Amino acid sequence: MANVVDMFCPSSISRQVICVLLLFSLAHTQNVVVFQPSFLTANGPVVSALLLGNTSDISLRLRTVSPSNTTGSIGPPSCMAEETQWLLTREQVGKTAVRVLLRLDRSLRLCGENETDIDCCPKPLCVLETLQVSACVGGTPQASLLIQAKIHALLVPANAGSDNKTVIPNQVYQPLGPCPCDLTFRACDVRCCCDKDCSIEDLKLFESHCLPGPFGGQVSPAPDYQCSVQSSEISPDWFPFLCVSSSPENNPYLGLFYHGDTITPKPGPNFQSPMLSAPVPENLYIEGSPILTLNNQYFTIPQKVLGRCVNSSPVAFLKNFKVKCVTLLRTCPTGSPLQTLPMELRNKVKTGQGGDVTVDVSDELATDLSQFISSTDAVASSDERLVCENVTLAMDYKFYWKGNGITRITLTRTVGTITLNGGVVLTTRYSAVYLNGEITDEPNSGNPGYQVGRPVIAGIVDTLDNNTGSIQRMKINLWKPVSDGLCSTNERKPILFGENATSGCLLPISRQNLTQCNLLRETVTSLQAALTTATYVSKSGNPDPLTVTDWVNINYVTLNSSTTMEDTTSSCYGISSHQHIHVWSLITSMVEGIPQREIRALQISYSLSTWAMDCGGGDVSPCVDPMETQLFPITSSVTFTDIPINTGPPKTRFQINFTEYDCSRNDVCWPELAFPITKYYTGEPYSQSLAKGLILVFFFITASILGTPWRQIRQAWNSANL
């Protein structure tokens, strides 16, 4: 068969492609196997070929062969395998095609002089041999592949950097660029005395005119104690007796250059789709590490990455998430994740402690699809309707963990039947929550102080807990508008520490609703109160539910119920349409240079407004039809205020009003009259400033004794004694 291949396959590239297709069909029809090509010449460490035909029971054997000394031909193929310096692997690329890959299992580095390492090439021609790959069924060869390997050694330096890293030498011992004036390759540069290309005869021509400074190779300046540095004009008398004569290499100067290091190149921007590399098996899970399946692959769940839904996103240990993915369906889905079988979801996952667990899958049938289907196209005829059954609408994972491992995984999959009337916007939900026993693992918002951007932790007394004083965690929320923005379909989002925010939703109100103002006020108040049901807020980011001192009470500003409400048939007063949350925080300490903030107080207040129908703009239907509705806004906001740190006692009224002795407001500072003799004065040595200060004090005392005031005092004293 190999002879037939060589006969009918010319060397033209286009004809070789046609020949491969012909051989493929020939091998498929005759139930035989054939290598394509049947002869190869290898110049590198990797060789590949295709084995075509019925390869189900084929085994590959590799051996080294040599031509006969008498005939010059190579013997028939054999199914006896030999140990070679090549690794033989196979890869199924089709039903009747196998890729055969040979890889050289040795180094191609050229051996150095007097080197004893056997994993190197002693000669430039490193590999010169003939290989034969046989395709065997049982012990009978069916086809063979001859490979002529002729590979030369790689000329790489012995100290070549690894991993494409740039090694910068330590400048203390090996300067980077020791001779900057060496500008010409393999030529002597004039006046460049450090040029290694200059001979002794060349240096004699300009050795007295060498380029000075670092450009001339004088990287390290001579120290001051060198006898050659000080000239006779500026050197003191004692310098010739104490100076040192030493070689320029004996220099303590370390230089002003970069100290040696290894720099790893940073990858540039790549517009190709990122490749998910194979995971590295780990024995134990830590927070944030990816969860692995039994075959060392990432365990994936649809998640949002950079604002877009990714169907195969790795799941991180102890990281809860809850996402929504919006998909436009015009036909019934056929692939994951919208159309999956329970068996496909029962993956075996590594526990992180040497074992594995199987995902426990349970299905729930959704009857109300309003929370999953947000909009549809125009209603089509009954003949054009398409019914899609068992569509995955939600996947809720629960990971039970203990220590550094996973003990159990459950999945609740919500499925439903969707009717397509031309097109449907489907919103699917995916979540993962970690439970330690039956307790949800809730991450902290800082340690110990709050971190900006983390949720504010609130709480309420747990009445179901036997432990008295235990506080159950919850969140303080704002409105999160979605889709149509109505309060009935809106969601809530937690307030994040240090981030001011304002949000809201719309409430449809009719003229009939405005005739029942008390009911309307109660409805709006209950909607606003549902945002925050907590009574406590945590001071720090990692509170203890059993320590009452870690929590402060939330101050609710009650509405003034004594105010008279003047309602009419078309308007209602005193509607709590706006809820405002005010948070006061204080920096209490610093941990590794990061300020630690604590919440000192939290206040929730409401703003009242009047709601009335707007009949302007030509649309008077809401004012005529009692059932016609208008949209009224309900808003919520949060503001964070930093309490300033008081660094000293408050100023007295004298300090505020009398500024004559304030050094920060006057050019003359009398309180600092003795500053030159204090240790804070650095204009001259302390001993000199102290001596001068004492001399000034001596002159002051002398002048006082010998001066007029002292003489008058003495005369008055003498007259008093008389």
JOMOPE-V853311 format. One record per residue. N is the residue number from 1. PHI is phi as a letter, one per 20 degrees, with the letter a starting at -180 (NA if undefined). Layout:
BEGIN
n->N phi->PHI
n->N phi->PHI
END
This chain:
BEGIN
n->1 phi->NA
n->2 phi->f
n->3 phi->f
n->4 phi->f
n->5 phi->f
n->6 phi->f
n->7 phi->f
n->8 phi->d
n->9 phi->d
n->10 phi->f
n->11 phi->e
n->12 phi->f
n->13 phi->f
n->14 phi->f
n->15 phi->f
n->16 phi->f
n->17 phi->f
n->18 phi->f
n->19 phi->f
n->20 phi->f
n->21 phi->f
n->22 phi->f
n->23 phi->f
n->24 phi->f
n->25 phi->f
n->26 phi->f
n->27 phi->f
n->28 phi->f
n->29 phi->f
n->30 phi->e
n->31 phi->l
n->32 phi->c
n->33 phi->c
n->34 phi->b
n->35 phi->e
n->36 phi->c
n->37 phi->f
n->38 phi->e
n->39 phi->b
n->40 phi->c
n->41 phi->d
n->42 phi->d
n->43 phi->d
n->44 phi->c
n->45 phi->f
n->46 phi->c
n->47 phi->c
n->48 phi->b
n->49 phi->b
n->50 phi->d
n->51 phi->d
n->52 phi->d
n->53 phi->p
n->54 phi->f
n->55 phi->d
n->56 phi->f
n->57 phi->d
n->58 phi->e
n->59 phi->d
n->60 phi->d
n->61 phi->c
n->62 phi->c
n->63 phi->b
n->64 phi->e
n->65 phi->c
n->66 phi->b
n->67 phi->f
n->68 phi->f
n->69 phi->f
n->70 phi->e
n->71 phi->e
n->72 phi->m
n->73 phi->d
n->74 phi->e
n->75 phi->f
n->76 phi->f
n->77 phi->f
n->78 phi->c
n->79 phi->e
n->80 phi->e
n->81 phi->e
n->82 phi->c
n->83 phi->e
n->84 phi->c
n->85 phi->e
n->86 phi->c
n->87 phi->d
n->88 phi->d
n->89 phi->c
n->90 phi->c
n->91 phi->b
n->92 phi->f
n->93 phi->d
n->94 phi->a
n->95 phi->f
n->96 phi->c
n->97 phi->b
n->98 phi->c
n->99 phi->e
n->100 phi->e
n->101 phi->c
n->102 phi->d
n->103 phi->c
n->104 phi->f
n->105 phi->d
n->106 phi->a
n->107 phi->e
n->108 phi->d
n->109 phi->f
n->110 phi->f
n->111 phi->f
n->112 phi->e
n->113 phi->f
n->114 phi->l
n->115 phi->e
n->116 phi->d
n->117 phi->f
n->118 phi->e
n->119 phi->e
n->120 phi->b
n->121 phi->e
n->122 phi->f
n->123 phi->c
n->124 phi->g
n->125 phi->e
n->126 phi->f
n->127 phi->c
n->128 phi->b
n->129 phi->b
n->130 phi->d
n->131 phi->d
n->132 phi->c
n->133 phi->d
n->134 phi->d
n->135 phi->e
n->136 phi->d
n->137 phi->d
n->138 phi->m
n->139 phi->d
n->140 phi->d
n->141 phi->f
n->142 phi->d
n->143 phi->b
n->144 phi->b
n->145 phi->c
n->146 phi->d
n->147 phi->c
n->148 phi->e
n->149 phi->e
n->150 phi->c
n->151 phi->c
n->152 phi->e
n->153 phi->f
n->154 phi->e
n->155 phi->e
n->156 phi->c
n->157 phi->f
n->158 phi->f
n->159 phi->d
n->160 phi->f
n->161 phi->f
n->162 phi->d
n->163 phi->l
n->164 phi->l
n->165 phi->d
n->166 phi->e
n->167 phi->e
n->168 phi->d
n->169 phi->f
n->170 phi->f
n->171 phi->f
n->172 phi->f
n->173 phi->d
n->174 phi->b
n->175 phi->f
n->176 phi->e
n->177 phi->m
n->178 phi->f
n->179 phi->c
n->180 phi->f
n->181 phi->f
n->182 phi->f
n->183 phi->e
n->184 phi->d
n->185 phi->f
n->186 phi->l
n->187 phi->b
n->188 phi->e
n->189 phi->e
n->190 phi->f
n->191 phi->m
n->192 phi->e
n->193 phi->f
n->194 phi->e
n->195 phi->f
n->196 phi->f
n->197 phi->e
n->198 phi->e
n->199 phi->e
n->200 phi->f
n->201 phi->f
n->202 phi->f
n->203 phi->f
n->204 phi->f
n->205 phi->f
n->206 phi->c
n->207 phi->f
n->208 phi->e
n->209 phi->c
n->210 phi->f
n->211 phi->f
n->212 phi->e
n->213 phi->m
n->214 phi->f
n->215 phi->f
n->216 phi->e
n->217 phi->n
n->218 phi->e
n->219 phi->f
n->220 phi->d
n->221 phi->f
n->222 phi->f
n->223 phi->f
n->224 phi->f
n->225 phi->e
n->226 phi->f
n->227 phi->f
n->228 phi->e
n->229 phi->e
n->230 phi->f
n->231 phi->e
n->232 phi->f
n->233 phi->e
n->234 phi->d
n->235 phi->f
n->236 phi->f
n->237 phi->f
n->238 phi->e
n->239 phi->f
n->240 phi->f
n->241 phi->e
n->242 phi->d
n->243 phi->f
n->244 phi->d
n->245 phi->d
n->246 phi->b
n->247 phi->f
n->248 phi->f
n->249 phi->f
n->250 phi->e
n->251 phi->c
n->252 phi->f
n->253 phi->f
n->254 phi->e
n->255 phi->n
n->256 phi->d
n->257 phi->e
n->258 phi->f
n->259 phi->f
n->260 phi->g
n->261 phi->a
n->262 phi->d
n->263 phi->d
n->264 phi->e
n->265 phi->f
n->266 phi->e
n->267 phi->f
n->268 phi->e
n->269 phi->f
n->270 phi->c
n->271 phi->e
n->272 phi->e
n->273 phi->f
n->274 phi->f
n->275 phi->e
n->276 phi->e
n->277 phi->f
n->278 phi->f
n->279 phi->f
n->280 phi->e
n->281 phi->f
n->282 phi->c
n->283 phi->e
n->284 phi->c
n->285 phi->e
n->286 phi->c
n->287 phi->f
n->288 phi->n
n->289 phi->f
n->290 phi->f
n->291 phi->e
n->292 phi->d
n->293 phi->e
n->294 phi->f
n->295 phi->e
n->296 phi->l
n->297 phi->d
n->298 phi->f
n->299 phi->e
n->300 phi->d
n->301 phi->c
n->302 phi->g
n->303 phi->b
n->304 phi->e
n->305 phi->c
n->306 phi->l
n->307 phi->n
n->308 phi->c
n->309 phi->f
n->310 phi->d
n->311 phi->f
n->312 phi->c
n->313 phi->d
n->314 phi->f
n->315 phi->e
n->316 phi->e
n->317 phi->f
n->318 phi->m
n->319 phi->d
n->320 phi->f
n->321 phi->b
n->322 phi->b
n->323 phi->c
n->324 phi->c
n->325 phi->c
n->326 phi->d
n->327 phi->c
n->328 phi->e
n->329 phi->d
n->330 phi->d
n->331 phi->c
n->332 phi->f
n->333 phi->f
n->334 phi->c
n->335 phi->c
n->336 phi->f
n->337 phi->e
n->338 phi->f
n->339 phi->c
n->340 phi->c
n->341 phi->e
n->342 phi->g
n->343 phi->f
n->344 phi->f
n->345 phi->e
n->346 phi->e
n->347 phi->e
n->348 phi->e
n->349 phi->d
n->350 phi->f
n->351 phi->f
n->352 phi->n
n->353 phi->c
n->354 phi->n
n->355 phi->d
n->356 phi->b
n->357 phi->c
n->358 phi->d
n->359 phi->f
n->360 phi->e
n->361 phi->d
n->362 phi->c
n->363 phi->d
n->364 phi->c
n->365 phi->e
n->366 phi->e
n->367 phi->e
n->368 phi->e
n->369 phi->e
n->370 phi->f
n->371 phi->e
n->372 phi->d
n->373 phi->d
n->374 phi->e
n->375 phi->b
n->376 phi->c
n->377 phi->f
n->378 phi->g
n->379 phi->f
n->380 phi->e
n->381 phi->f
n->382 phi->f
n->383 phi->f
n->384 phi->e
n->385 phi->f
n->386 phi->c
n->387 phi->e
n->388 phi->d
n->389 phi->d
n->390 phi->l
n->391 phi->e
n->392 phi->f
n->393 phi->d
n->394 phi->b
n->395 phi->c
n->396 phi->d
n->397 phi->e
n->398 phi->c
n->399 phi->d
n->400 phi->e
n->401 phi->c
n->402 phi->b
n->403 phi->m
n->404 phi->d
n->405 phi->b
n->406 phi->d
n->407 phi->d
n->408 phi->a
n->409 phi->c
n->410 phi->c
n->411 phi->c
n->412 phi->d
n->413 phi->d
n->414 phi->e
n->415 phi->c
n->416 phi->a
n->417 phi->d
n->418 phi->d
n->419 phi->d
n->420 phi->e
n->421 phi->d
n->422 phi->n
n->423 phi->a
n->424 phi->c
n->425 phi->e
n->426 phi->d
n->427 phi->d
n->428 phi->e
n->429 phi->c
n->430 phi->c
n->431 phi->b
n->432 phi->b
n->433 phi->c
n->434 phi->d
n->435 phi->c
n->436 phi->e
n->437 phi->m
n->438 phi->d
n->439 phi->d
n->440 phi->f
n->441 phi->f
n->442 phi->d
n->443 phi->f
n->444 phi->f
n->445 phi->d
n->446 phi->q
n->447 phi->b
n->448 phi->e
n->449 phi->f
n->450 phi->f
n->451 phi->d
n->452 phi->f
n->453 phi->n
n->454 phi->e
n->455 phi->f
n->456 phi->f
n->457 phi->e
n->458 phi->d
n->459 phi->a
n->460 phi->b
n->461 phi->f
n->462 phi->e
n->463 phi->f
n->464 phi->e
n->465 phi->e
n->466 phi->f
n->467 phi->f
n->468 phi->f
n->469 phi->n
n->470 phi->f
n->471 phi->d
n->472 phi->e
n->473 phi->f
n->474 phi->b
n->475 phi->c
n->476 phi->e
n->477 phi->d
n->478 phi->c
n->479 phi->f
n->480 phi->c
n->481 phi->f
n->482 phi->c
n->483 phi->l
n->484 phi->e
n->485 phi->n
n->486 phi->f
n->487 phi->f
n->488 phi->f
n->489 phi->d
n->490 phi->f
n->491 phi->d
n->492 phi->c
n->493 phi->c
n->494 phi->f
n->495 phi->f
n->496 phi->d
n->497 phi->f
n->498 phi->n
n->499 phi->d
n->500 phi->f
n->501 phi->b
n->502 phi->b
n->503 phi->b
n->504 phi->a
n->505 phi->b
n->506 phi->d
n->507 phi->d
n->508 phi->f
n->509 phi->c
n->510 phi->d
n->511 phi->f
n->512 phi->f
n->513 phi->f
n->514 phi->f
n->515 phi->e
n->516 phi->c
n->517 phi->f
n->518 phi->f
n->519 phi->f
n->520 phi->f
n->521 phi->f
n->522 phi->f
n->523 phi->f
n->524 phi->f
n->525 phi->f
n->526 phi->f
n->527 phi->f
n->528 phi->f
n->529 phi->f
n->530 phi->f
n->531 phi->f
n->532 phi->c
n->533 phi->d
n->534 phi->e
n->535 phi->d
n->536 phi->c
n->537 phi->c
n->538 phi->f
n->539 phi->f
n->540 phi->d
n->541 phi->e
n->542 phi->c
n->543 phi->f
n->544 phi->e
n->545 phi->f
n->546 phi->d
n->547 phi->d
n->548 phi->f
n->549 phi->f
n->550 phi->e
n->551 phi->c
n->552 phi->c
n->553 phi->f
n->554 phi->e
n->555 phi->e
n->556 phi->e
n->557 phi->e
n->558 phi->f
n->559 phi->f
n->560 phi->f
n->561 phi->f
n->562 phi->f
n->563 phi->f
n->564 phi->f
n->565 phi->e
n->566 phi->e
n->567 phi->e
n->568 phi->c
n->569 phi->f
n->570 phi->c
n->571 phi->b
n->572 phi->c
n->573 phi->d
n->574 phi->m
n->575 phi->e
n->576 phi->f
n->577 phi->e
n->578 phi->c
n->579 phi->d
n->580 phi->d
n->581 phi->d
n->582 phi->d
n->583 phi->d
n->584 phi->d
n->585 phi->c
n->586 phi->b
n->587 phi->f
n->588 phi->d
n->589 phi->a
n->590 phi->c
n->591 phi->c
n->592 phi->l
n->593 phi->n
n->594 phi->d
n->595 phi->f
n->596 phi->d
n->597 phi->d
n->598 phi->c
n->599 phi->e
n->600 phi->e
n->601 phi->b
n->602 phi->b
n->603 phi->c
n->604 phi->d
n->605 phi->c
n->606 phi->c
n->607 phi->d
n->608 phi->e
n->609 phi->b
n->610 phi->d
n->611 phi->d
n->612 phi->b
n->613 phi->f
n->614 phi->d
n->615 phi->d
n->616 phi->e
n->617 phi->m
n->618 phi->n
n->619 phi->e
n->620 phi->d
n->621 phi->f
n->622 phi->f
n->623 phi->e
n->624 phi->d
n->625 phi->e
n->626 phi->f
n->627 phi->e
n->628 phi->f
n->629 phi->d
n->630 phi->c
n->631 phi->e
n->632 phi->d
n->633 phi->e
n->634 phi->c
n->635 phi->c
n->636 phi->b
n->637 phi->b
n->638 phi->c
n->639 phi->c
n->640 phi->d
n->641 phi->c
n->642 phi->e
n->643 phi->e
n->644 phi->f
n->645 phi->e
n->646 phi->e
n->647 phi->e
n->648 phi->a
n->649 phi->f
n->650 phi->f
n->651 phi->f
n->652 phi->f
n->653 phi->f
n->654 phi->f
n->655 phi->f
n->656 phi->f
n->657 phi->e
n->658 phi->e
n->659 phi->d
n->660 phi->f
n->661 phi->e
n->662 phi->e
n->663 phi->f
n->664 phi->e
n->665 phi->d
n->666 phi->c
n->667 phi->f
n->668 phi->e
n->669 phi->d
n->670 phi->f
n->671 phi->f
n->672 phi->d
n->673 phi->f
n->674 phi->e
n->675 phi->f
n->676 phi->f
n->677 phi->d
n->678 phi->e
n->679 phi->f
n->680 phi->e
n->681 phi->e
n->682 phi->d
n->683 phi->f
n->684 phi->b
n->685 phi->g
n->686 phi->f
n->687 phi->f
n->688 phi->f
n->689 phi->f
n->690 phi->f
n->691 phi->f
n->692 phi->f
n->693 phi->f
n->694 phi->f
n->695 phi->f
n->696 phi->f
n->697 phi->f
n->698 phi->f
n->699 phi->f
n->700 phi->f
n->701 phi->f
n->702 phi->f
n->703 phi->f
n->704 phi->f
n->705 phi->f
n->706 phi->e
n->707 phi->e
n->708 phi->f
n->709 phi->g
n->710 phi->f
n->711 phi->f
n->712 phi->f
n->713 phi->f
n->714 phi->f
n->715 phi->f
n->716 phi->f
n->717 phi->f
n->718 phi->f
n->719 phi->f
n->720 phi->f
n->721 phi->f
n->722 phi->f
END
